[in-house]
Every structure is written in C-alpha cells, then in structure tokens.
C-alpha cells in the first residue's frame, strides 16, 4: 500500500496540489494508510488524488453540527473517464460503531458499497467549527472522516431520498 500512496503523493505534487492545499501529501498518507491495495485495483492514480482532494475539502468545511454529510456523483475526471461511483462523505466526532451503523443503513436500502475509506484524524477547529489544521495537540479532537464509494445512482430523486 505504501507504494501506491507514494504514487498518489507524487501525482498530486506534479499537479501542484501541495501549493493549493497545505500539507496535502500528509493528508493523503493519513487518508489511505489503513486500506489494502486490493481496495483500489480498479482506480486510477488521478481518481485517487481527486477522491482525497474531495475528502480534504469536505473535512475543511465548518462543522457546527454533530456531523456533516455530502452525497454526490463525481464529475468527469479526465480522458473521458467518468466515475462509476456515487460518493457519500460523512465527517463526525469519532464514536464507536459509526461505520457499522452507516453500513447497516445502506444495506437495508440494498445499496452496494464498493469501498470504504475511514481515517480517524486529529483535527483542530475554532470555536465556531471552522477548520484550522490537522495536528495532534491539546486542542485537537478525533474526527471520523468516512468516504463510501457506492454503485452509481443516476436518478436525482433517488440521490435526494438517500
């Protein structure tokens, strides 16, 4: 897995994403490090960079509620490649059985989960929930960042229902 992570970091560096997103290479490592390489056999390096960038942008949003939720279909990445997945992203204070509860809910809806990326990150936020940085300190809190790749849902009413 480390070799794949290195390739993702290298690609993001070529795209100058580290200049755009402070410490993006460190985020990539934290985002993907607990997964198995077999989880990403059908993914391009570029799509993995884009999924990490999406997750980082989502994490960086203000979180003034208990959790943030986003469901979307990624736009075409490049070379006429379109993602085969709908993406569900959840950011919450880390708690036991969070992923299990989400998986159980999706299973009841007969939704097929193709991949789960779930790092627990030390996040510093301001008093109003604004993102400051990723850093273990006395002010940081453990947050779950969950990104699920499910079979693509093209019907907008089904997406809204979910």
Residue pairs with C-beta under 8 A, 6 or more apart in sequence:
1 32
1 33
1 35
1 36
1 37
3 37
4 32
4 37
4 40
4 48
5 28
5 29
5 32
5 33
7 45
8 28
8 32
8 45
8 48
8 49
8 52
9 25
9 28
9 29
11 45
11 46
11 49
12 18
12 24
12 25
12 28
12 49
12 52
12 53
13 25
15 49
17 24
17 49
17 53
18 24
18 25
21 27
21 53
21 56
22 133
23 133
23 134
24 52
24 53
24 56
26 134
27 52
27 56
27 134
28 49
28 52
30 119
30 121
30 134
31 52
31 55
31 56
31 117
31 119
31 145
32 48
32 52
32 117
33 119
34 118
34 119
35 117
39 115
40 48
40 115
43 51
44 77
44 81
46 77
46 78
47 74
47 77
47 81
47 83
50 74
50 77
51 74
51 87
51 117
51 147
51 149
54 74
54 87
54 89
54 147
55 89
55 117
55 145
55 147
58 68
58 70
58 89
58 91
58 145
59 91
59 121
59 123
59 131
59 143
59 145
60 131
61 68
61 91
61 131
62 128
62 129
62 130
62 131
63 91
63 125
63 129
63 131
63 143
64 128
64 129
65 129
66 92
66 93
67 90
67 91
67 92
67 93
68 89
68 90
68 91
68 92
69 88
69 89
69 90
70 87
70 88
70 89
71 86
71 87
71 88
71 89
71 159
71 162
72 86
72 87
73 83
73 86
73 87
73 152
73 153
73 154
73 159
74 82
74 83
74 85
74 87
76 82
77 83
83 152
84 151
84 152
85 114
85 115
85 149
85 150
85 151
85 152
86 149
86 150
86 151
86 152
86 153
86 159
87 147
87 148
87 149
87 150
88 102
88 146
88 147
88 148
88 150
88 162
89 145
89 146
89 147
89 148
90 98
90 102
90 144
90 145
90 146
91 143
91 144
91 145
91 146
92 98
92 143
92 144
92 146
93 141
93 142
93 143
93 144
94 120
94 142
94 143
94 144
95 144
98 144
98 146
99 116
99 118
99 144
99 146
102 146
102 148
103 113
103 116
106 113
106 148
106 150
109 162
111 150
111 151
111 162
112 150
112 151
113 148
113 149
113 150
114 149
114 150
114 151
115 148
115 149
116 146
116 147
116 148
116 149
117 145
117 146
117 147
117 148
117 149
118 144
118 145
118 146
118 147
119 144
119 145
120 142
120 143
120 144
120 145
121 134
121 142
121 143
121 145
122 134
122 135
122 136
122 137
122 140
122 141
122 142
123 131
123 132
123 133
123 134
123 140
123 141
123 142
123 143
124 131
124 132
124 133
124 134
124 135
124 137
124 139
124 140
124 141
125 131
125 132
125 141
126 132
153 159
153 162
